[in-house]
């Protein structure tokens, strides 16, 4: 069974569903993100789009963790050895 790849408007709709579940910063518009990504992801399947969104979420999480670690005062004690 062959399933066609989504066209630009279908990719935008898929992205809107996937990104709609994420917390975006105040400077990020879901409309702008979805339109930009839909226009630049030709030949992406729905699974490819889901992987792209997951990767963005992981990168956001990594940035948050690094920021917290940089702000934290790290103290080493015996349990770390």
Phi and psi in degrees as a GROMACS rama.xvg file:
@    title "Ramachandran Plot"
@    xaxis  label "Phi"
@    yaxis  label "Psi"
@TYPE xy
-105.075  132.192  UNK-2
-116.524  125.593  UNK-3
-68.499  150.346  UNK-4
-69.3676  149.075  UNK-5
-68.16  145.012  UNK-6
-81.4427  -177.929  UNK-7
-57.4127  -46.631  UNK-8
-69.3765  -34.5628  UNK-9
-68.4585  -39.6762  UNK-10
-62.2353  -42.0783  UNK-11
-61.6012  -40.5728  UNK-12
-66.2595  -42.8062  UNK-13
-62.2797  -46.1409  UNK-14
-61.4596  -40.3101  UNK-15
-61.105  -39.9117  UNK-16
-66.5068  -44.0583  UNK-17
-71.076  -45.4475  UNK-18
-76.0541  -25.4183  UNK-19
-60.4792  -19.7007  UNK-20
-87.8678  -5.4092  UNK-21
-100.212  154.742  UNK-22
-87.5069  120.013  UNK-23
-102.536  151.035  UNK-24
-71.9325  167.713  UNK-25
-63.495  -23.6034  UNK-26
-90.7373  -0.989083  UNK-27
-108.293  122.456  UNK-28
-97.1089  126.77  UNK-29
-60.8107  -35.7881  UNK-30
-62.9656  -46.7304  UNK-31
-64.4759  -43.5708  UNK-32
-62.3193  -48.0132  UNK-33
-63.9895  -42.7831  UNK-34
-64.7282  -45.9462  UNK-35
-62.1715  -48.6236  UNK-36
-66.1658  -40.6419  UNK-37
-62.2174  -33.8557  UNK-38
-76.6737  -18.415  UNK-39
-113.65  10.4992  UNK-40
-121.232  41.0927  UNK-41
-56.9905  145.065  UNK-42
68.2203  16.0954  UNK-43
-91.5111  135.98  UNK-44
-85.2305  173.831  UNK-45
-59.8089  -38.2538  UNK-46
-66.2634  -38.1503  UNK-47
-62.7874  -42.0043  UNK-48
-65.0446  -40.7008  UNK-49
-62.7166  -40.5744  UNK-50
-65.3287  -39.673  UNK-51
-61.3838  -44.301  UNK-52
-66.9264  -41.7654  UNK-53
-61.3884  -42.2274  UNK-54
-62.6218  -39.8175  UNK-55
-64.2193  -39.9213  UNK-56
-63.8519  -40.9573  UNK-57
-64.1952  -44.0186  UNK-58
-62.2046  -40.0038  UNK-59
-62.0356  -42.4214  UNK-60
-64.4023  -42.0424  UNK-61
-60.8849  -43.5951  UNK-62
-61.2992  -42.4919  UNK-63
-63.4588  -41.7076  UNK-64
-65.1519  -45.4946  UNK-65
-60.9274  -43.4021  UNK-66
-61.0003  -44.8458  UNK-67
-63.2156  -41.0354  UNK-68
-65.4482  -37.4206  UNK-69
-67.8041  -31.4197  UNK-70
-83.1841  -20.8268  UNK-71
-79.6215  148.489  UNK-72
-92.8627  109.524  UNK-73
-86.5835  127.313  UNK-74
-124.272  130.327  UNK-75
-97.2467  136.026  UNK-76
-133.517  -175.717  UNK-77
-59.4402  -31.5183  UNK-78
-67.9178  -16.8514  UNK-79
-80.3723  -11.1521  UNK-80
